[in-house]
Amino acid sequence: MDVIWEEGKATAERVREALSDQPHDSTVRTLLRVLETKGYLTHEVRGKVFVYRPAIGRQKAQKKALHSVLTQFFGGSAEDLVLRLIEDRQITPEQLEDLRRKPAKDVPQEPSQFESQDKEPV
């Protein structure tokens, strides 16, 4: 996704070239097909070549992925996710404190798409 977001569009071959481990061509094509099926990419055909474009922006994709990780692996608990990051030394308590002090950007005024729609306004 990074290659396609950065370049705006890319072929499977261009994506493969940009990856450091140079996966097999069929592996890249399969991954791109899965990403398209999940709604992250679209494609157009130019001759015999598929040219992929992002269907959603990076921030929206991050939200979808985080929601998926939270629900599938952490039972919806952000606290458990953060604890795992600390325990695995992916984030230090100092970094966490620094993040706590930063003002949140673009904080939604209404519930996010991942919060229950059943809640009534207070």
Secondary structure, DSSP 8 states (H G I E B T S, - for coil): -HHHHHHS-EEHHHHHHHSTT---HHHHHHHHHHHHHTTSEEEEEETTEEEEEESS-HHHHHHHHHHHHHHHHSTT-HHHHHHHHHHTTSS-HHHHHHHHHS--SS--SS--TTS-TT----
